[in-house]
Amino acid sequence: MATTPIMNTYNRLSVAFDHGEGTWLYDTDGNKYLDALSGIAVCGLGHAHPAVTHAITEQASKLIHTSNLYSVPLQERLAARLTALSGMDNVFFGNSGAEANEAAIKLARRYGHQQGVDNPAIIVMEGAFHGRTLATLSATGNRAVQVGFEPLVGGFLRAPYNDVEAIRTIAANNPNVVAILVEPIQGEAGIRIPADDYLNQLRDICDDNDWLLMLDEVQTGNGRTGEYFAYQHNGILPDVVTTAKGLGNGVPIGACLARGKAAEVLTPGTHGSTYGGNPLACAAALAVVDTIQNDNLCKRARALGERICDGFREQLTGSDYVREIRNKGLMIAIELNEAGSELAVLSKVKGILLNVTGGGRVVRLLPPLTMTDGEADLLVNTLSKLIQIYAADDR
Ligand SMILES: *Cc1c(COP(=O)(O)O)cnc(C)c1O
């Protein structure tokens, strides 16, 4: 018999939070924690950011939802902001990252059919994470999360991440391919950062083959890597880009942006969402986008990422327990030489919230873009000490 009324899909740490402010979370016993995870890259502006709080309380008192059967002016404003800052042409709004990717997958298939491809296939990567719905789970490159859910959705071809030659080989042998779906940095896999020109090379291959380049920026978007979208480091434009997490600072929203021929594929009746892009979610996201731009938070993410990683390198280099410290903006990884999953629990006890991913070997830090220098230094000092003690105890 079930022991709790919550379905048992998560192993949770034994802490519950009552409220938050900026980088800090306060538990129900009054203890405070430095949040270096931001609810998994969601609360990029920290907790209870006044601009977001103001936007959603104001909007909630006026209008929360009307459905997409009518014009939604806030949705139009948000779409205009997002297309202007991304270089894309239009947007479909859903409520999560998985839904944004579902929209992209459906778009790619329909694009394929329009090109006369009866069995369109999408290239996806080993180690990828795209969500938990059936199609996005099937696109995800991690067998462990797929087991027991077969039959998976077909139409995906798997290639190693950061391997352009593998994609060229697929291109030469598979006339059914219509798109590539790829994360600019693999987040769940352990902050895997590809070669600097990886996206540029994928862009070229897509151009040569008339494929759509579809970037999953659910985690990398919204300023996290030091540009609003990670592809902006490469000076290219994708055909489709999806985002979610940091877009609503905790209010659920997902977006699938498209450009050029990809922007024409979905037409009335081909896709939809009851809630997607409702006034409340769009008010929150507009406040987020405004704040990221007005407060120069992309630039701040770059500076803060450097400060934090320089600090870790100073304190942890030479430790034979630490294999590598790497980052792009505020996607920060401390890769260990062996599994260290307990570090999530131990750091919680020390008042730091983080997450261990990449098979238990990568300490993943996704701090808010609004973190102060003092908080960053506290994070570096506390966590470095903890890792040193843990490494010493461990052997
Ligand atoms: C979190 C994540 C998703 C899934 O987003 P949900 O909102 O949980 O559905 C998809 N892709 C990437 C890259 C993610 O990090």
The ligand as an SDF file (V2000), in Angstrom:
LIG
                    3D

 15 15  0  0  0  0  0  0  0  0999 V2000
   14.4510   20.5060  -17.5830 C   0  0  0  0  0  0  0  0  0  0  0  0
   14.6760   20.2550  -19.0300 C   0  0  0  0  0  0  0  0  0  0  0  0
   13.6300   19.8180  -19.8710 C   0  0  0  0  0  0  0  0  0  0  0  0
   12.2650   19.4690  -19.3400 C   0  0  0  0  0  0  0  0  0  0  0  0
   11.6010   20.5570  -18.8180 O   0  0  0  0  0  0  0  0  0  0  0  0
   10.2680   20.3290  -17.9170 P   0  0  0  0  0  0  0  0  0  0  0  0
    9.8110   21.7070  -17.6140 O   0  0  0  0  0  0  0  0  0  0  0  0
   10.6860   19.5390  -16.7230 O   0  0  0  0  0  0  0  0  0  0  0  0
    9.3160   19.5760  -18.7620 O   0  0  0  0  0  0  0  0  0  0  0  0
   13.8950   19.6860  -21.2170 C   0  0  0  0  0  0  0  0  0  0  0  0
   15.1080   19.9530  -21.7230 N   0  0  0  0  0  0  0  0  0  0  0  0
   16.1390   20.3590  -20.9600 C   0  0  0  0  0  0  0  0  0  0  0  0
   17.4570   20.6740  -21.5870 C   0  0  0  0  0  0  0  0  0  0  0  0
   15.9610   20.5160  -19.5820 C   0  0  0  0  0  0  0  0  0  0  0  0
   16.9940   20.8960  -18.8060 O   0  0  0  0  0  0  0  0  0  0  0  0
  1  2  1  0
  2  3  1  0
  2 14  2  0
  3  4  1  0
  3 10  2  0
  4  5  1  0
  5  6  1  0
  6  7  2  0
  6  8  1  0
  6  9  1  0
 10 11  1  0
 11 12  2  0
 12 13  1  0
 12 14  1  0
 14 15  1  0
M  END
$$$$
